[in-house]
Amino acid sequence: MQPRDQLTAKEIRVATLVWEGLTNREIAKIIGTTEQVVKNYLRTAFDKLGVWSRLELALYVANHGGASWASPPQIELGAPAGAEGQVARMALADR
């Protein structure tokens, strides 16, 4: 499990907004809460990620995907095994 997976959705949102350079007051307005609640989110995110400051948090986000860090990890779905061969056989059959 990645450290990011331990964060709540709000902590991820706040961390991403810190990475974007917003102040606690600006973050509070965006997520519809108070500055104190933003500070609480930051403190718990710091603890979970093992960072000590907003700068370290911003660097952590930047080093782990930046803007895409806020999105849940995507599992890339490819074609089922053997599908390429089936497509090739179908193409040959059309000749």
N, C-alpha and C positions, 0 to 999 in steps of 0.2 A: 504494500500500500504506500502510495506517495504521501508526503506530508500534506500536500494540498487537499487530499481526500479526507483529511481530518477536519477541515474547515466547513463551517456552515455556509449556506448560500449568501447570507448577509456579510459574513467575514470575507468571502471571496470578492463580493461586490465592493466592499470598502477597500480591500487591498488593491484591487484594480484601479479604483478611483485615486488612491494614493499614488500609484504608479503613473497615472495620468497627470499628477501634479496638483490635484485639488487640495484645498485646506479642509480641516475638520468641519468648519462652518459650512463650506460649500457642499461637502459630502452629506452633512446632516440635512440640508435643504433638498438635495436630490433624492435621498432615500426616505425623507419624511419623518425625521426623528430629531433628537437634540444632539448637541456636540458631546455631551457626557456619554450618551449611548454609543456614539462613534468611537470615543476613547475606549469604552469597554470592549467594543468589537476589535479594536486595534490591539489592546492588551492581550486578549485571548488568542488572536492571530499570531502575535509575537511569540507567545508561549508555545503554541502548537508548531510553529515553523522554526523556532530556535533563533529568532532575530531579536535585536535590542532597540531598533529605531525605525522611524519611517523610511530613512534612506536605505537601510538594510532590507526592509520589506519591499521597497520599490525595486531594488537590485534583484531580489529573489524573484519577483514577478517577471522582470525583464529577462532574467536568465532561464526562466521556465516557460517561455512562450509569449510574454507580453500580452497583447490584446486577445490572443486565443486562449490565454490562461484562464480567463473567466468562463470559457465554454467547457462543458464536460468532455472528457476524452471520448473521441469517436472511434468506434470499431469499424475499420474499413471492410466493407462487404464486397467481395469479388464474385466472379462467376463460380458456380459450383464446380467441383472437381470434375474434369472430363467434359465440360461444356465446350471448350475450345475444339476438341475433337469432333463433337457432335455438330458444331457449326460448320467445320471444314467438310464433314461428310455430306451435310445438307447442300453446301455450295457445289460440291462435286456432282451431286445427284441432279442439280438443275442444269447441268451442261448437256 
